[in-house]
């Protein structure tokens, strides 16, 4: 029988956030198993699992780890725990309820790649989770799982928790590295990529919380066995954060390839009675929107890409028919215009300009031609920024304009009529000129 809960198996068990509770569940057994096999074999197991990054890009972890140069130079592992994509809150629950799973995954990964320095970059707003992680790290150090010559393996590791700078851009891996170095969080020009020149100009592996927390499961199960779960191109289970207009929002662990309708309706109860799904974001606010007719698509990396969107961070945002397309687009652009670091022109100017263009629709100043210009500008933003922040706005906005063109044109016409209708003051309220 295919397991449906790997990361969230008994996640609410009291005391699981402590070392005692985690070891009682078999915690750190994967680490001992990893220390008993060659380092290269660990990377091979991860590659065989087909594990794709759970932070948004979906790049294969084993392949990413193989890019690190061999040798005795200083190398770094950075766990991206910034989790600032709107609609995403799965990593928060993992870190809060089972922090040692992440720590064990990081230790195994550093051993496999010859890394002796690791960092967890956690978003500044996650104060509770950061406190829990600090306590867990201290427990792991006291038990000999972090430090010099861990369990007699010859592997040493220093693990540091770093509280973030509270900016969306710091979730982008190179902006995160700049912030970690004490600089303003700005994306870097690539290449060079972090695997070659990352933190402190050294080779750096950057992975998401969920990705690293999956490593102990892969070591315990075996890469080939893990690959049997899910689909050929999207193996394993995935944590999804479901929010918006559903009756049971929250975090759910699903097998990749599950029907999106099953997630939204069977697990989350769908919209309130009498309401329908107008649009939904499959992978956080930066993913192109899909419609109600797309609900039967399988929830995996490849199928969602073929449907014209992406799995992203695994955050499903459901919008019902009580909301207008203009309202959704305005909220998106306001967020991304505010969060742009301003380093590159397409993003700095494009996000702000798009927000202003949508405001023109609301104020009655726009014409249908503005929608053509709006759509054209989004295509000019995509792929032309230093990082994907500009794309993160342009992709969903472009999809909204394309899929809700008729509604937006009707909104333009209605707003124009409102703006051109001059209200006449009631006679009793009129004040004659010169009256005192």
C-alpha positions in Angstrom: 0.0 0.0 0.0 1.3 3.4 -1.0 2.1 5.5 2.1 0.4 8.8 2.1 2.1 10.3 5.2 5.8 10.5 5.4 6.6 13.9 6.7 3.3 14.4 8.5 3.1 10.9 10.0 1.7 11.6 13.5 2.9 15.2 13.2 0.7 16.3 16.1 2.1 13.8 18.6 2.9 15.6 21.8 6.7 16.1 22.4 7.7 15.4 18.8 9.5 18.7 18.8 12.0 17.4 21.4 14.9 15.1 20.9 13.4 12.5 23.2 10.1 12.5 21.3 11.9 12.4 17.9 14.2 9.5 18.9 11.3 7.6 20.3 9.8 7.6 16.8 13.1 6.4 15.3 14.7 9.7 14.8 18.4 9.9 13.9 18.3 6.2 12.8 18.7 7.4 9.2 21.8 9.4 10.2 23.4 6.3 11.7 22.5 4.4 8.5 24.0 7.1 6.3 27.3 7.1 8.3 27.6 3.3 7.6 27.6 3.8 3.8 30.0 5.7 1.4 29.2 9.4 1.0 28.8 9.0 -2.8 26.2 6.3 -2.2 24.0 8.8 -0.2 23.9 11.2 -3.2 23.1 8.2 -5.4 20.2 7.3 -3.2 18.8 10.9 -3.3 19.3 10.9 -7.1 17.5 7.5 -7.4 14.6 8.9 -5.4 13.9 11.5 -8.0 13.3 14.0 -5.2 12.6 17.5 -6.7 13.1 20.7 -4.8 10.0 21.5 -2.7 10.7 25.3 -2.5 9.4 26.3 -5.9 11.8 25.6 -8.8 11.4 21.8 -8.7 15.0 21.1 -9.5 16.3 17.6 -8.7 18.1 17.6 -5.4 20.6 14.9 -6.3 21.6 16.7 -9.5 21.9 20.0 -7.6 24.2 18.3 -5.0 26.3 16.8 -7.7 27.2 20.3 -9.0 29.3 21.0 -5.9 33.0 20.7 -6.6 35.0 18.0 -4.9 37.9 18.9 -2.7 38.8 20.3 0.7 37.7 23.9 0.2 35.1 25.4 2.5 31.6 24.5 1.3 28.3 25.5 2.7 24.7 24.2 3.1 22.0 26.8 3.4 18.5 25.8 4.3 16.0 28.3 2.9 13.4 28.6 5.6 12.3 32.1 4.6 8.9 30.8 3.3 7.6 34.2 2.1 5.5 33.1 -0.9 1.9 34.2 -0.2 -0.2 31.2 0.6 2.7 29.0 1.8 2.9 27.9 5.4 3.9 24.2 5.3 7.6 24.7 6.3 6.4 26.6 9.4 4.5 23.6 10.6 7.4 21.2 9.9 9.8 23.4 11.9 7.4 23.9 14.7 6.3 20.4 15.2 9.3 18.3 14.1 12.4 20.4 13.9 14.8 17.4 14.4 13.6 15.9 11.1 15.0 19.0 9.3 18.2 18.9 11.4 18.8 15.2 10.7 18.3 15.8 7.0 20.8 18.6 7.0 23.4 16.5 8.8 23.0 13.7 6.3 23.2 16.1 3.4 26.4 17.8 4.7 28.0 14.4 5.3 27.2 13.3 1.8 28.6 16.5 0.2 31.6 17.1 2.4 30.2 20.2 4.0 31.2 21.3 7.5 29.2 24.6 7.8 25.4 24.9 7.6 22.9 27.6 8.1 19.1 27.8 8.5 17.9 31.1 7.2 14.4 31.5 8.8 12.1 34.4 8.1 12.1 37.1 10.8 8.4 36.8 11.5 8.8 33.1 12.5 9.8 33.9 16.1 8.2 30.8 17.7 9.6 28.5 15.1 13.0 30.0 15.4 13.0 29.5 19.2 11.9 25.9 18.8 14.7 25.3 16.2 17.3 26.9 18.5 16.3 24.6 21.3 16.4 21.6 19.0 19.8 22.5 17.7 21.1 22.8 21.3 19.6 19.4 22.0 21.3 17.8 19.0 24.6 19.4 19.9 24.4 18.1 23.5 23.6 14.6 22.1 26.6 14.6 19.8 24.7 14.9 16.5 26.2 18.3 15.8 29.8 19.2 16.4 33.2 17.5 16.0 33.5 13.9 14.8 29.8 13.1 15.0 29.1 9.6 16.3 32.7 8.7 15.5 32.1 9.1 11.8 34.9 11.7 11.2 32.3 14.2 10.0 32.1 17.5 11.8 29.4 20.2 11.4 28.6 23.6 12.7 25.0 24.5 12.3 23.8 28.1 12.7 20.3 29.5 12.8 20.0 33.0 11.2 16.9 35.1 11.6 15.9 36.8 8.3 15.4 40.3 7.3 11.7 40.2 6.7 11.7 40.8 3.0 10.1 38.6 0.2 13.3 39.0 -1.9 15.3 37.2 0.8 13.5 34.0 -0.2 15.3 34.1 -3.6 18.4 32.1 -3.1 21.1 34.7 -4.0 19.2 37.5 -2.2 19.1 35.2 0.8 22.9 34.7 0.6 23.5 38.4 0.5 21.3 38.9 3.5 23.1 36.0 5.3 26.4 37.8 4.7 25.0 41.0 6.3 24.3 42.9 3.1 21.0 44.2 1.8 19.0 41.3 0.3 19.5 41.8 -3.5 19.6 39.0 -6.1 22.9 38.3 -7.8 23.7 38.0 -11.5 23.9 34.3 -12.5 26.2 32.7 -13.5 28.1 32.0 -11.3 25.5 29.9 -9.6 25.7 29.3 -5.8 27.0 25.7 -6.3 30.2 27.3 -7.7 30.3 30.7 -5.9 27.7 31.2 -3.2 28.0 32.1 0.4 31.3 33.9 1.2 32.2 33.1 -2.4 32.4 29.4 -1.6 30.5 26.5 -3.2 27.0 26.5 -1.6 24.1 24.1 -1.7 20.7 25.8 -1.1 17.7 23.7 -0.3 14.2 24.2 1.1 13.0 23.0 4.5 10.7 20.3 3.1 13.4 19.1 0.7 15.9 18.6 3.4 13.4 17.1 5.8 12.6 14.4 3.2 16.2 13.1 3.2 15.9 10.9 6.3 12.9 9.2 4.8 14.8 8.5 1.6 17.7 7.0 3.4 15.4 4.8 5.5 13.3 3.7 2.6 15.9 3.6 -0.1 15.8 5.9 -3.2 14.3 3.3 -5.5 11.5 2.5 -3.1 10.7 6.2 -2.6 10.6 6.7 -6.3 7.7 4.2 -6.5 5.5 6.8 -4.8 3.9 9.5 -7.0 4.5 9.7 -10.7 7.6 9.1 -12.8 8.5 12.7 -13.1 7.2 13.8 -9.7 8.1 11.2 -7.0 7.1 11.0 -3.4 4.6 13.0 -1.3 4.2 16.7 -1.2 3.0 19.1 1.6 0.4 21.5 0.2 -0.8 24.6 1.9 -4.4 25.3 1.0 -6.0 28.7 1.7 -8.6 31.1 0.4 -12.2 30.2 -0.3 -12.3 26.6 1.1 -14.1 25.3 4.2 -11.1 23.4 5.6 -7.9 25.4 4.9 -4.6 24.1 6.2 -1.6 21.9 5.4 -2.1 18.5 3.9 0.4 15.8 2.7 -0.6 14.2 -0.6 0.9 11.8 -3.0 2.1 13.6 -6.1 -0.3 12.9 -9.0 -3.4 13.2 -6.9 -6.3 15.0 -8.6 -6.4 18.7 -7.8 -10.2 18.4 -7.4 -9.7 15.8 -4.7 -7.4 18.1 -2.8 -9.6 21.2 -3.0 -13.0 19.4 -2.5 -12.4 16.1 -0.7 -9.7 17.2 1.7 -10.6 20.9 2.0 -14.3 20.9 1.5 -14.3 23.2 -1.5 -16.0 26.7 -1.4 -18.9 27.5 0.8 -22.3 26.1 -0.3 -23.7 27.9 -3.2 -20.3 29.2 -4.3 -18.1 28.0 -7.2 -14.4 28.1 -7.9 -13.7 31.1 -10.1 -9.9 30.6 -10.3 -7.1 28.9 -8.3 -3.4 29.3 -7.9 -1.7 25.8 -7.9 1.6 26.9 -6.5 1.4 30.1 -4.6 0.5 33.7 -5.7 3.3 33.6 -8.3 1.8 30.8 -10.3 -0.5 31.4 -13.3 -4.1 30.9 -12.4 -6.2 28.0 -13.5 -10.0 27.8 -13.8 -12.8 25.5 -12.5 -12.5 23.4 -15.7 -8.9 22.6 -14.8 -9.7 21.1 -11.4 -9.3 17.5 -12.6 -5.6 18.0 -13.6 -3.2 15.8 -11.6 -1.3 17.7 -9.0 2.3 17.1 -10.0 5.1 19.2 -11.5 4.8 18.0 -15.2 1.0 17.9 -15.4 0.5 21.4 -14.0 3.2 22.7 -16.3 1.3 21.3 -19.3 -1.8 22.9 -18.0 -0.1 26.3 -18.2 0.8 26.8 -14.6 3.2 25.3 -12.0 3.4 23.4 -8.8 5.7 26.0 -7.2 5.9 25.9 -3.5 2.8 23.7 -3.2 0.5 26.5 -2.0 -3.0 26.3 -3.4 -5.0 29.5 -3.2 -8.7 29.1 -4.1 -10.8 32.1 -5.2 -14.6 31.8 -5.4 -17.1 33.7 -7.5 -17.6 36.4 -4.8 -14.3 38.1 -6.0 -13.6 40.0 -9.2 -10.6 39.3 -11.4 -9.6 43.0 -11.0 -9.6 42.7 -7.2 -7.3 39.6 -7.3 -4.9 41.2 -9.8 -4.7 44.4 -7.7 -3.8 42.6 -4.5 -1.1 40.6 -6.4 0.5 43.7 -8.0 0.4 45.7 -4.8 2.3 43.0 -3.0 5.0 42.5 -5.6 5.4 46.2 -6.3 6.1 46.7 -2.6 8.5 43.7 -2.3 10.6 44.5 -5.4 14.2 45.3 -4.4 14.4 47.8 -7.2 17.7 46.4 -8.5 16.6 45.8 -12.1 14.4 48.0 -14.3 11.9 45.4 -15.7 10.8 44.4 -12.1 11.2 47.8 -10.5 9.2 49.7 -13.1 7.1 46.8 -14.4 5.5 45.9 -11.0 4.7 49.5 -10.1 3.4 50.4 -13.6 1.2 47.3 -13.7 -0.3 48.2 -10.3 -1.1 51.7 -11.6 -2.6 50.4 -14.8 -5.0 48.3 -12.8 -5.9 51.3 -10.7 -6.8 53.1 -13.9 -9.4 50.4 -14.6 -10.9 50.9 -11.1 -11.0 54.7 -11.5 -12.7 54.6 -14.9 -9.7 56.0 -16.8 -8.8 52.9 -18.7 -9.9 51.7 -22.2 -9.9 48.1 -23.6 -6.6 49.0 -25.4 -5.0 49.2 -21.9 -5.6 45.5 -21.5 -3.5 44.8 -24.6 -0.7 47.0 -23.3 -1.0 45.4 -19.9 -0.7 41.9 -21.4 2.3 43.0 -23.6 4.2 44.5 -20.7 3.9 41.2 -18.7 5.6 39.3 -21.5 8.4 41.8 -21.6 9.0 41.4 -17.8 9.1 37.6 -17.9 12.6 36.2 -18.3 14.2 39.7 -18.2 14.9 40.2 -14.5 17.8 39.2 -12.3 15.5 37.0 -10.3 12.0 35.6 -10.6 10.2 38.3 -8.6 9.1 40.2 -11.7 8.0 36.9 -13.3 6.1 36.1 -10.1 3.9 39.0 -10.7 3.8 39.0 -14.5 2.8 35.3 -14.9 -0.4 35.4 -12.8 -1.4 38.8 -13.9 -0.9 37.8 -17.6 -3.0 34.7 -17.0 -5.8 36.8 -15.4 -5.9 39.2 -18.3 -6.0 36.4 -20.8 -8.6 34.3 -19.0 -10.9 37.1 -17.7 -10.6 39.5 -20.6 -14.4 39.8 -21.0 -14.9 40.5 -17.3 -12.2 43.2 -17.2 -13.6 44.9 -20.3 -17.0 45.0 -18.6 -15.3 46.4 -15.5 -13.7 49.1 -17.7 -17.0 50.1 -19.2 -18.8 50.1 -15.8 -16.1 52.1 -14.1 -16.0 54.6 -17.0 -19.8 55.1 -16.7 -19.4 55.7 -13.0 -16.6 58.2 -13.5 -18.6 60.1 -16.2 -21.7 60.4 -14.2 -21.7 63.7 -12.3 -23.9 63.5 -9.2 -26.4 66.4 -9.0 -26.8 67.9 -5.5 -30.4 67.7 -4.1 -32.2 71.0 -4.3 -32.6 71.3 -0.5 -28.8 71.0 -0.1 -28.0 73.7 -2.7 -26.6 77.0 -1.3 -27.2 80.1 -3.4 -24.1 82.0 -4.5 -23.4 84.8 -2.0 -25.5 83.3 0.7 -24.1 83.4 4.3 
